[in-house]
Amino acid sequence: MHTSDDRCDAPKCHPETRVAVQADIMSWIAHGDVSDPSQSRKIMWVTGPAGTGKTAIAGSIAQGCQERGLLAGSFFFSSFSGDAKRRSKRYLVPTLAYQITRHACFKDVGESIALAIKHDPAIFDQQLKDQLEALILKPLRTVRRGSLLPATANPQFIRYPDKWRNIRKHEDEHLEILSALLQASNDPAFPFRILLFSRPEPSIRTFFSGIGKGISFEIFLDSKYSPDADIALFLKARFAELKRRYPRIPASWPPNDVLEVLVANASGQFIYAATVLRYIDGPLGKPQLLLDHVLESNQRSSGTPRGEDNPLKPLDMLYTSIIQRSPDHRLLATWIRVIIKFTGVEGSRSHDLDSAFVWRTLLSSSPEEADSLLENMQSLMSIPPSNDLIGKFSFYHKSFPDFMADPKHCMTMIFTLTRKPCEICAPAGLCRYLKDKRPSYELTPEETSQFFYWFIKCITDERQLQLAKCLEARASIAEADLLSCDVSWWMDQVCHHFPRSHRRSRLPALYIFKWFVGIHQSGSCNAALCHSACRYWRRSIISYAKERNRVAPGNRWLIREWFVLVGDYAKTEWDEHRFFIERYT
């Protein structure tokens, strides 16, 4: 229940924050779906990314409804609670039934519930649908025949569990709970509206997009509800409290620019702001110093491991718990780190080479592997559907890429890697694809064409994979695969996917040059000797160019492209590669 002692420190919405979303919820509680009165939607699903304040909103709405006499019952799941009752579905129906009997309008229901328990003491060990029928629906039908009950009022709250440990088992429990709620909402004797709060977990999302679609109404906590303004208001109010408690703190603290940084770092998620405030209001009693620690932590988070005094440790624990729910959390963590490293998320860059489709295809051995790994990440990142060929991965919260990019801290909490992500994924995926001329599984013709285009751009882009990154570790499997590649076939693909736009266009030559340059950039070559894969690829590229009467990547070619086409790119490569280009011409 929302009033239980176990929730004495549970979050509530700060006054004057989350006003819009609370107003929408209270309007639905009082009047139903006013946008479509013909629809009898008795379930509202409030969802959103981790950390957006769902628990706080649920607690505030439950408290408000209780004060107005509108609350029939509530149940807040928590897999981390010390109370087993909050971790198990077993107590859901009995707890709600008990609360119904305490409401002024439903006191007569208690006698029927007591008779049901007396008749079948083992009811608490039965399935939820049987418990629901015996302890709630049947007593409501009995009382309704002899008295007037409200037609539709008094919501029941359920705060869904976010952190399950046994994935398959608890997905089945998700479905059992949701099916019981659907059973209740479809029963004419059930006069309540049901308000459900949860993350967009796959099993819950599937339910509400399928059999639960016609009877449910969804609210997604996104930018529509202006979270930045609410977070700023929340921070200002809490900082004002700190200044009242510590009179020596200047009235101007913190400066507006610091407040703006904190709001920006929050990325619309209250969990960040709450975590920061919890940290600076710690027992040390030095809010100014601790706030400086937070700001310094933000500045160094992408490059320096977080120490034991990490102020964002609660967030890290949250992220760890979500990742560990994956069927293969080590592989998932590797995937995410590779995506962050090579798509520019780490540096807050954004460009056209971040296609989620390409990365799914490169990193996975089957479509099912990608779906299985990523399905539980919906609360932390936006994941385009598998049939979306141009959509990009994006993260809801800036601190998550920071956490994943911090190898020492992340690895101690999630997994242990002895090799860099590119050393794991590039030889296994990229080099295999170069050798086989196709991904690990079949694609449609449209997907194949799209993948070739993106793959060639990725492998030649100086910010992303580059051909050379396959060999950062000089992995024997990567070098063997590269020595088995049909270089001429790949050069044909470059010319096909990046044709001349006009007679004087040198676009194919530019990409051929990038492949020629890229193979040498692994760091394994020196002025005296290139590794075998480098020699094989560069000689093959020169032969390809000469056989087709194209400009061969020699000294004169480089000078012309330096001035005519590639500009700054060639200038940065000039000193490093001039010796080798002259050598192989």
C-alpha positions as CSV (number, residue, x, y, z in Angstrom):
1,M,0.0,0.0,0.0
2,H,1.2,3.6,-0.5
3,T,0.8,4.2,3.2
4,S,2.9,1.2,4.3
5,D,5.9,1.8,6.6
6,D,8.1,0.3,4.0
7,R,7.4,3.4,1.8
8,C,7.9,6.0,4.5
9,D,10.8,7.5,2.4
10,A,9.2,6.9,-1.0
11,P,9.4,9.9,-3.3
12,K,6.5,12.2,-3.9
13,C,6.2,15.0,-6.5
14,H,7.5,18.3,-5.2
15,P,4.8,21.0,-4.9
16,E,4.1,22.7,-8.2
17,T,6.0,20.1,-10.2
18,R,4.5,17.5,-12.5
19,V,1.3,19.6,-12.5
20,A,0.3,18.8,-16.1
21,V,0.7,15.1,-16.0
22,Q,-1.1,14.9,-12.6
23,A,-3.9,17.0,-14.0
24,D,-4.3,14.6,-17.0
25,I,-4.4,11.6,-14.7
26,M,-6.9,13.1,-12.2
27,S,-9.1,14.2,-15.1
28,W,-9.2,10.6,-16.3
29,I,-9.9,9.3,-12.8
30,A,-12.9,11.7,-12.5
31,H,-14.2,11.8,-16.0
32,G,-12.7,9.0,-18.0
33,D,-11.3,9.5,-21.5
34,V,-12.9,12.8,-22.4
35,S,-11.2,12.7,-25.9
36,D,-13.3,9.6,-26.7
37,P,-16.3,9.2,-24.3
38,S,-17.6,6.3,-26.4
39,Q,-14.6,4.2,-25.4
40,S,-14.9,2.6,-21.9
41,R,-11.2,2.5,-21.1
42,K,-10.9,1.5,-17.5
43,I,-7.1,1.1,-17.4
44,M,-4.5,3.8,-17.7
45,W,-0.9,2.9,-18.3
46,V,1.6,5.5,-17.2
47,T,5.0,4.7,-18.6
48,G,8.3,6.2,-19.5
49,P,12.1,5.8,-19.3
50,A,13.8,4.8,-16.1
51,G,14.1,7.8,-13.8
52,T,11.3,10.0,-15.1
53,G,9.5,10.0,-11.8
54,K,6.8,7.4,-12.2
55,T,7.0,6.2,-8.6
56,A,6.8,9.8,-7.3
57,I,3.8,10.6,-9.5
58,A,2.1,7.4,-8.4
59,G,2.6,8.2,-4.8
60,S,1.3,11.7,-5.1
61,I,-1.8,10.7,-7.1
62,A,-2.5,7.9,-4.6
63,Q,-2.2,10.3,-1.7
64,G,-4.4,12.9,-3.5
65,C,-7.1,10.3,-4.3
66,Q,-7.1,9.1,-0.7
67,E,-7.6,12.6,0.6
68,R,-10.6,13.0,-1.7
69,G,-12.1,9.6,-0.8
70,L,-11.4,8.3,-4.3
71,L,-8.9,5.6,-3.6
72,A,-10.1,2.0,-3.4
73,G,-6.6,0.4,-3.1
74,S,-3.0,0.5,-4.1
75,F,-0.1,-1.9,-4.5
76,F,3.6,-0.8,-5.0
77,F,5.8,-3.6,-6.2
78,S,9.5,-3.4,-5.4
79,S,12.0,-6.2,-6.1
80,F,14.6,-4.5,-3.9
81,S,12.3,-4.2,-0.9
82,G,13.1,-5.9,2.4
83,D,9.4,-6.9,2.6
84,A,8.7,-10.1,0.7
85,K,5.1,-9.0,0.2
86,R,6.2,-6.2,-2.1
87,R,8.3,-8.6,-4.2
88,S,5.6,-11.2,-4.9
89,K,2.4,-11.3,-6.9
90,R,1.0,-13.6,-4.2
91,Y,0.0,-10.6,-2.1
92,L,-1.5,-8.4,-4.9
93,V,-5.1,-9.5,-4.8
94,P,-5.4,-10.0,-1.0
95,T,-3.9,-6.6,-0.4
96,L,-6.3,-4.9,-2.8
97,A,-9.3,-6.8,-1.4
98,Y,-8.4,-5.7,2.1
99,Q,-8.2,-2.1,1.1
100,I,-11.6,-2.3,-0.7
101,T,-13.2,-3.4,2.5
102,R,-11.9,-0.3,4.3
103,H,-13.6,2.1,1.9
104,A,-16.8,3.7,3.1
105,C,-18.7,2.7,0.0
106,F,-17.6,-1.0,0.1
107,K,-17.8,-2.0,3.8
108,D,-20.4,-4.6,3.1
109,V,-18.0,-6.4,0.7
110,G,-15.8,-7.4,3.6
111,E,-18.3,-10.0,4.9
112,S,-18.4,-11.7,1.5
113,I,-14.6,-11.8,1.3
114,A,-14.4,-13.3,4.8
115,L,-16.9,-16.0,3.8
116,A,-14.8,-16.8,0.6
117,I,-11.7,-17.2,2.7
118,K,-13.5,-19.4,5.3
119,H,-14.9,-21.5,2.5
120,D,-11.5,-22.0,0.8
121,P,-8.5,-21.1,3.1
122,A,-6.1,-22.2,0.3
123,I,-7.3,-19.4,-2.0
124,F,-4.1,-17.5,-1.4
125,D,-2.1,-20.2,-3.1
126,Q,-4.2,-20.3,-6.3
127,Q,-3.7,-18.4,-9.5
128,L,-4.4,-14.7,-9.6
129,K,-7.5,-15.1,-11.8
130,D,-9.0,-17.4,-9.2
131,Q,-8.0,-15.2,-6.3
132,L,-9.5,-12.2,-8.2
133,E,-12.8,-14.0,-8.8
134,A,-13.1,-15.3,-5.2
135,L,-11.9,-12.3,-3.2
136,I,-13.0,-9.3,-5.3
137,L,-15.3,-10.0,-8.3
138,K,-17.7,-12.5,-6.7
139,P,-18.1,-10.4,-3.5
140,L,-18.8,-7.3,-5.6
141,R,-21.5,-9.1,-7.5
142,T,-23.1,-10.3,-4.3
143,V,-23.2,-6.8,-2.7
144,R,-24.2,-5.1,-6.0
145,R,-27.3,-7.1,-6.2
146,G,-28.5,-5.8,-2.9
147,S,-27.2,-2.2,-2.9
148,L,-26.1,0.7,-5.1
149,L,-22.4,0.9,-5.8
150,P,-20.7,3.6,-7.7
151,A,-20.8,3.0,-11.5
152,T,-17.1,3.8,-12.2
153,A,-14.9,5.5,-9.6
154,N,-12.2,4.9,-7.0
155,P,-9.1,3.9,-8.9
156,Q,-6.9,1.1,-7.9
157,F,-3.2,1.8,-8.2
158,I,-0.5,-0.7,-9.1
159,R,3.1,0.4,-9.3
160,Y,4.7,-2.4,-11.4
161,P,8.0,-4.0,-10.5
162,D,10.9,-2.6,-12.5
163,K,13.7,-4.9,-11.6
164,W,13.0,-8.6,-12.0
165,R,15.8,-11.1,-11.7
166,N,14.6,-14.3,-13.4
167,I,13.5,-12.9,-16.7
168,R,11.5,-15.7,-18.3
169,K,9.7,-16.5,-15.0
170,H,8.7,-13.0,-14.3
171,E,7.6,-12.2,-17.9
172,D,5.1,-14.9,-17.2
173,E,4.1,-13.2,-14.0
174,H,3.8,-9.9,-15.9
175,L,1.3,-11.6,-18.2
176,E,-0.6,-13.2,-15.3
177,I,-1.0,-9.9,-13.5
178,L,-2.0,-8.0,-16.6
179,S,-4.5,-10.8,-17.6
180,A,-6.1,-10.5,-14.1
181,L,-6.4,-6.8,-14.5
182,L,-8.1,-7.3,-17.9
183,Q,-10.4,-9.8,-16.4
184,A,-11.4,-7.4,-13.7
185,S,-11.9,-4.4,-16.0
186,N,-14.2,-6.5,-18.3
187,D,-16.4,-7.6,-15.5
188,P,-19.6,-5.5,-15.1
189,A,-19.5,-5.8,-11.3
190,F,-16.0,-4.2,-11.2
191,P,-16.7,-0.4,-10.7
192,F,-13.1,0.7,-10.5
193,R,-10.6,2.3,-12.8
194,I,-7.1,0.9,-12.8
195,L,-4.0,3.0,-12.8
196,L,-0.8,1.2,-13.7
197,F,2.7,2.6,-13.6
198,S,5.7,0.8,-15.1
199,R,8.6,1.1,-17.4
200,P,8.0,0.2,-21.1
201,E,9.0,-3.4,-20.5
202,P,8.6,-5.7,-23.5
203,S,6.0,-8.0,-22.0
204,I,3.9,-5.0,-20.7
205,R,4.3,-3.1,-24.0
206,T,3.2,-6.2,-26.0
207,F,0.1,-6.6,-23.8
208,F,-1.1,-3.0,-24.2
209,S,-0.5,-3.0,-27.9
210,G,-2.4,-6.3,-28.3
211,I,-5.3,-7.7,-26.2
212,G,-5.2,-4.7,-23.8
213,K,-5.3,-2.0,-26.5
214,G,-9.1,-1.5,-26.6
215,I,-9.6,-1.0,-22.8
216,S,-6.5,1.0,-22.0
217,F,-5.3,4.6,-22.2
218,E,-1.5,5.4,-22.2
219,I,0.5,8.3,-20.9
220,F,4.2,8.4,-21.9
221,L,6.3,10.7,-19.7
222,D,8.3,12.6,-22.4
223,S,9.0,16.2,-23.3
224,K,5.3,16.9,-23.7
225,Y,5.1,17.4,-20.0
226,S,8.0,20.0,-19.8
227,P,10.2,18.0,-17.4
228,D,13.1,20.5,-17.7
229,A,11.0,23.3,-16.1
230,D,9.8,21.0,-13.3
231,I,13.3,19.8,-12.7
232,A,14.6,23.4,-12.5
233,L,11.8,24.2,-10.0
234,F,12.6,21.1,-8.0
235,L,16.3,22.0,-7.8
236,K,15.7,25.6,-6.9
237,A,13.3,24.6,-4.1
238,R,15.7,22.1,-2.7
239,F,18.7,24.4,-2.9
240,A,16.6,27.0,-1.1
241,E,16.1,24.5,1.7
242,L,19.8,23.8,1.9
243,K,20.5,27.6,2.2
244,R,18.1,27.9,5.0
245,R,19.8,25.1,6.9
246,Y,23.3,26.4,6.2
247,P,23.1,30.2,6.6
248,R,26.8,30.6,5.5
249,I,25.9,29.6,2.0
250,P,25.6,32.7,-0.2
251,A,22.2,33.6,-1.4
252,S,23.4,33.5,-5.0
253,W,24.4,29.8,-4.7
254,P,24.3,28.0,-7.0
255,P,24.8,30.3,-10.0
256,N,22.2,30.1,-12.8
257,D,24.7,28.6,-15.2
258,V,25.3,25.7,-12.7
259,L,21.6,25.2,-12.4
260,E,21.3,25.1,-16.2
261,V,24.1,22.5,-16.4
262,L,22.3,20.3,-13.8
263,V,19.0,20.6,-15.7
264,A,20.7,19.8,-19.0
265,N,22.5,16.8,-17.5
266,A,19.2,15.5,-16.1
267,S,17.9,15.0,-19.7
268,G,14.3,15.2,-18.5
269,Q,14.8,12.6,-15.7
270,F,14.1,13.4,-12.1
271,I,16.3,10.5,-11.0
272,Y,19.4,12.5,-11.8
273,A,18.3,15.6,-10.0
274,A,17.2,13.6,-7.0
275,T,20.4,11.6,-6.9
276,V,22.5,14.8,-7.0
277,L,20.6,16.5,-4.2
278,R,20.7,13.3,-2.1
279,Y,24.5,13.4,-2.6
280,I,25.2,17.1,-1.7
281,D,22.8,16.9,1.3
282,G,24.9,14.1,2.8
283,P,26.3,13.8,6.3
284,L,29.5,15.7,5.4
285,G,27.5,18.9,5.7
286,K,29.3,20.7,2.9
287,P,26.8,21.2,0.1
288,Q,28.9,23.6,-1.9
289,L,31.9,21.3,-1.9
290,L,29.8,18.3,-2.8
291,L,28.1,20.1,-5.6
292,D,31.6,20.9,-7.0
293,H,32.3,17.1,-6.8
294,V,29.2,16.5,-8.9
295,L,30.2,19.0,-11.6
296,E,33.8,17.7,-11.7
297,S,32.4,14.1,-12.0
298,N,30.3,15.2,-15.0
299,Q,33.4,16.8,-16.6
300,R,35.6,13.7,-16.2
301,S,33.0,11.0,-16.5
302,S,33.8,10.2,-20.1
303,G,37.5,9.8,-19.6
304,T,38.2,9.1,-15.9
305,P,37.0,6.1,-13.9
306,R,34.5,6.9,-11.2
307,G,35.9,6.4,-7.8
308,E,34.4,5.1,-4.6
309,D,33.1,8.6,-3.8
310,N,31.1,8.6,-7.0
311,P,28.0,10.8,-6.4
312,L,26.1,9.0,-9.2
313,K,26.5,5.6,-7.7
314,P,22.7,5.1,-7.3
315,L,22.3,5.8,-11.0
316,D,25.1,3.4,-11.8
317,M,23.3,0.7,-9.7
318,L,20.1,1.3,-11.6
319,Y,21.8,1.0,-14.9
320,T,23.6,-2.2,-13.8
321,S,20.4,-3.8,-12.6
322,I,18.7,-3.1,-16.0
323,I,21.7,-4.5,-18.0
324,Q,21.9,-7.6,-15.8
325,R,18.4,-8.5,-16.7
326,S,19.5,-9.3,-20.3
327,P,19.9,-13.0,-21.2
328,D,23.6,-12.2,-21.9
329,H,24.4,-9.1,-20.1
330,R,28.1,-9.3,-20.9
331,L,27.4,-9.3,-24.6
332,L,24.8,-6.6,-24.2
333,A,27.3,-4.4,-22.4
334,T,29.9,-5.0,-25.1
335,W,27.3,-4.0,-27.8
336,I,26.4,-0.8,-26.0
337,R,30.0,0.2,-25.5
338,V,30.8,-0.5,-29.2
339,I,27.8,1.6,-30.3
340,I,28.8,4.4,-28.0
341,K,32.4,4.3,-29.1
342,F,31.8,4.2,-32.9
343,T,28.6,6.1,-33.4
344,G,29.7,9.3,-31.8
345,V,27.3,9.2,-28.8
346,E,30.3,9.4,-26.5
347,G,31.2,12.8,-27.8
348,S,27.6,14.0,-28.3
349,R,28.1,13.9,-32.0
350,S,25.4,13.1,-34.5
351,H,25.9,12.2,-38.1
352,D,24.4,10.1,-40.9
353,L,26.3,6.9,-40.1
354,D,24.5,5.9,-36.9
355,S,22.0,3.6,-38.5
356,A,20.8,1.1,-35.9
357,F,20.1,-1.4,-38.7
358,V,23.8,-1.5,-39.7
359,W,24.9,-2.1,-36.1
360,R,22.3,-4.8,-35.5
361,T,23.5,-6.5,-38.6
362,L,27.2,-6.1,-37.9
363,L,27.1,-7.2,-34.3
364,S,24.6,-10.0,-34.3
365,S,24.6,-13.5,-35.7
366,S,20.9,-13.6,-36.2
367,P,17.9,-11.1,-36.0
368,E,16.7,-12.9,-32.9
369,E,19.9,-12.3,-31.1
370,A,19.6,-8.5,-31.5
371,D,16.0,-8.5,-30.4
372,S,16.7,-10.7,-27.4
373,L,19.6,-8.6,-26.2
374,L,17.9,-5.2,-26.6
375,E,14.4,-5.8,-25.6
376,N,14.9,-4.9,-22.0
377,M,16.8,-1.7,-22.8
378,Q,13.7,0.2,-23.8
379,S,13.7,2.2,-20.5
380,L,17.2,3.5,-21.1
381,M,17.5,3.9,-24.9
382,S,15.3,4.5,-27.9
383,I,15.6,1.4,-30.2
384,P,14.2,1.6,-33.7
385,P,12.1,-1.4,-34.9
386,S,14.1,-4.1,-36.7
387,N,12.5,-3.1,-40.0
388,D,13.6,0.5,-39.7
389,L,16.6,0.8,-42.0
390,I,17.6,4.4,-41.1
391,G,16.6,5.0,-37.5
392,K,19.3,5.6,-34.9
393,F,20.0,4.4,-31.4
394,S,19.7,7.2,-28.8
395,F,19.9,7.3,-25.1
396,Y,17.3,8.9,-22.8
397,H,19.9,9.9,-20.2
398,K,23.3,11.4,-20.7
399,S,24.8,9.7,-17.7
400,F,24.2,6.2,-19.2
401,P,26.7,6.6,-22.0
402,D,29.1,8.1,-19.5
403,F,28.6,5.1,-17.2
404,M,29.1,2.6,-20.1
405,A,32.2,4.4,-21.4
406,D,33.9,4.3,-18.1
407,P,35.6,0.9,-18.4
408,K,37.0,0.4,-14.9
409,H,33.8,1.3,-13.1
410,C,31.5,-0.3,-15.5
411,M,33.4,-3.5,-15.8
412,T,33.6,-4.1,-12.0
413,M,29.8,-3.8,-11.8
414,I,28.7,-5.6,-14.9
415,F,31.4,-7.7,-16.6
416,T,35.1,-8.3,-17.0
417,L,36.6,-7.7,-20.4
418,T,40.2,-8.5,-21.2
419,R,39.9,-7.0,-24.7
420,K,38.6,-3.8,-26.1
421,P,35.1,-3.8,-27.6
422,C,36.4,-3.3,-31.2
423,E,38.8,-6.3,-30.7
424,I,35.8,-8.5,-29.8
425,C,33.3,-7.3,-32.4
426,A,35.3,-6.2,-35.4
427,P,37.2,-9.4,-36.0
428,A,34.1,-11.5,-35.4
429,G,31.7,-9.4,-37.4
430,L,33.3,-6.8,-39.7
431,C,36.2,-9.0,-41.0
432,R,33.9,-12.0,-41.4
433,Y,31.6,-9.9,-43.5
434,L,34.5,-8.6,-45.6
435,K,35.5,-12.1,-46.3
436,D,32.0,-13.6,-46.9
437,K,30.7,-10.5,-48.7
438,R,27.5,-10.7,-46.7
439,P,26.3,-10.6,-43.0
440,S,25.9,-13.6,-40.8
441,Y,22.2,-14.0,-41.9
442,E,20.1,-13.4,-44.9
443,L,18.7,-10.0,-45.7
444,T,16.0,-8.9,-48.1
445,P,17.2,-7.2,-51.3
446,E,16.3,-3.8,-49.9
447,E,18.1,-4.5,-46.7
448,T,21.1,-5.8,-48.6
449,S,21.4,-2.6,-50.7
450,Q,21.0,-0.4,-47.7
451,F,23.5,-2.3,-45.7
452,F,26.1,-2.2,-48.4
453,Y,25.7,1.6,-48.6
454,W,26.0,2.2,-44.9
455,F,28.7,-0.4,-44.4
456,I,31.0,1.2,-47.0
457,K,30.4,4.6,-45.5
458,C,31.1,3.3,-42.0
459,I,34.3,1.5,-42.9
460,T,35.7,4.6,-44.7
461,D,34.6,7.3,-42.3
462,E,37.4,8.6,-40.2
463,R,35.1,9.0,-37.2
464,Q,33.9,5.4,-37.2
465,L,35.0,1.9,-37.9
466,Q,37.7,2.4,-40.5
467,L,39.2,-0.6,-42.1
468,A,42.2,-0.3,-39.8
469,K,40.2,-0.8,-36.5
470,C,39.7,-4.4,-37.5
471,L,43.3,-5.0,-36.7
472,E,43.9,-2.9,-33.5
473,A,44.8,-6.1,-31.6
474,R,46.4,-7.9,-34.6
475,A,43.9,-10.7,-33.9
476,S,44.9,-13.7,-36.0
477,I,41.4,-14.4,-37.1
478,A,40.9,-10.8,-38.3
479,E,44.2,-10.9,-40.3
480,A,43.4,-14.3,-41.8
481,D,39.9,-13.1,-42.9
482,L,41.3,-9.9,-44.4
483,L,43.9,-12.0,-46.4
484,S,41.0,-14.0,-47.8
485,C,39.0,-11.0,-49.0
486,D,38.1,-10.4,-52.6
487,V,39.4,-6.8,-52.8
488,S,38.4,-6.2,-56.4
489,W,34.8,-7.2,-55.6
490,W,34.7,-4.7,-52.8
491,M,36.1,-1.9,-55.0
492,D,33.3,-2.7,-57.5
493,Q,30.8,-2.2,-54.7
494,V,32.4,1.1,-53.8
495,C,32.0,2.3,-57.4
496,H,28.5,0.9,-57.6
497,H,27.2,2.5,-54.4
498,F,29.1,5.8,-54.9
499,P,29.0,6.4,-58.7
500,R,30.3,9.5,-60.4
501,S,27.6,12.2,-60.2
502,H,29.1,13.8,-63.4
503,R,32.1,13.2,-65.7
504,R,34.6,15.0,-63.5
505,S,33.3,13.5,-60.2
506,R,36.0,11.8,-58.2
507,L,33.7,10.4,-55.5
508,P,34.6,6.7,-56.2
509,A,38.3,7.7,-56.2
510,L,37.8,9.3,-52.8
511,Y,36.4,6.2,-51.2
512,I,39.0,3.9,-52.9
513,F,41.6,6.2,-51.4
514,K,40.1,6.0,-48.0
515,W,40.2,2.2,-48.1
516,F,43.8,2.4,-49.3
517,V,44.7,4.7,-46.4
518,G,42.5,3.1,-43.8
519,I,44.1,-0.4,-44.0
520,H,47.4,1.1,-42.9
521,Q,46.1,2.9,-39.9
522,S,45.9,-0.1,-37.5
523,G,49.1,1.0,-35.8
524,S,50.7,-2.3,-36.6
525,C,52.7,-1.0,-39.5
526,N,55.9,0.9,-39.4
527,A,58.3,2.5,-41.8
528,A,60.2,-0.7,-42.3
529,L,57.4,-3.3,-42.6
530,C,53.6,-3.4,-43.1
531,H,51.6,-6.3,-41.8
532,S,50.6,-8.9,-44.4
533,A,46.9,-7.8,-44.6
534,C,48.0,-4.2,-45.2
535,R,50.3,-5.3,-48.0
536,Y,47.7,-7.5,-49.6
537,W,44.9,-4.9,-49.6
538,R,47.0,-2.0,-50.8
539,R,48.6,-3.9,-53.6
540,S,45.2,-5.3,-54.6
541,I,43.7,-1.8,-54.6
542,I,46.5,-0.5,-56.8
543,S,46.1,-3.4,-59.2
544,Y,42.3,-2.8,-59.3
545,A,42.8,0.9,-60.2
546,K,45.3,0.2,-62.9
547,E,43.3,-2.6,-64.5
548,R,40.3,-0.3,-64.9
549,N,42.2,2.7,-66.1
550,R,41.5,4.5,-62.8
551,V,44.0,6.7,-61.1
552,A,46.2,4.4,-59.0
553,P,46.8,5.5,-55.4
554,G,50.4,6.7,-56.0
555,N,52.3,9.9,-55.3
556,R,50.8,11.9,-58.3
557,W,47.3,10.6,-57.4
558,L,47.6,11.7,-53.8
559,I,48.9,15.2,-54.8
560,R,46.0,15.7,-57.2
561,E,43.3,14.5,-54.8
562,W,45.0,16.5,-52.0
563,F,44.4,19.8,-53.9
564,V,41.3,18.9,-56.0
565,L,39.0,16.7,-53.9
566,V,39.8,15.5,-50.4
567,G,41.2,18.7,-48.9
568,D,41.7,18.6,-45.2
569,Y,41.4,14.8,-45.0
570,A,44.3,14.3,-47.3
571,K,46.4,16.9,-45.6
572,T,46.1,15.0,-42.3
573,E,47.1,11.8,-44.0
574,W,49.9,13.2,-46.2
575,D,53.0,12.9,-43.9
576,E,52.0,9.5,-42.5
577,H,51.3,7.8,-45.8
578,R,53.5,9.4,-48.4
579,F,56.3,6.9,-47.9
580,F,54.0,3.9,-48.3
581,I,52.1,5.3,-51.3
582,E,55.4,5.9,-53.1
583,R,56.6,2.5,-52.1
584,Y,53.7,0.5,-53.5
585,T,53.3,2.5,-56.8
